[in-house]
Amino acid sequence: MTRWSRLFTGRPQSISDARAFSRAYMIKKVPEDLVTTVELVVSELCTNAVEHTASGEEDGHFVLELEAHAEHVRVAVVDLGAQTDPVVRDEAANADAVSGRGLLIVDAVSKAWGTEPLRVGRRVWADVVGASV
């Protein structure tokens, strides 16, 4: 297993920086189609951290963790916590919505995902698999 992590400011522009970081880390370790899926999961989890947790407040931050295992890539985002737990929203309930489907996407492209409370904040993780990982 290889593991990398990086601290980002809790601002919307940090989401693209986190995607670029994940691409640079994964590009020679896993197949290109998996790199693209990892970037998607990174984007969704980082967006949730910035938009729905204390990480998006002034002076907020989040940590992106990437682990390349033999059988999957684990993407995790450590945020500063929120009043509610992350949940998958039912897509059919609001078909015209332009947001709110991030965890639905993560659920669809991951073999498993979950959350764990930390002393300060929470870790949201997803295990992404590909044919060659």
Disulfide bonds with the S-S distance in Angstrom:
none
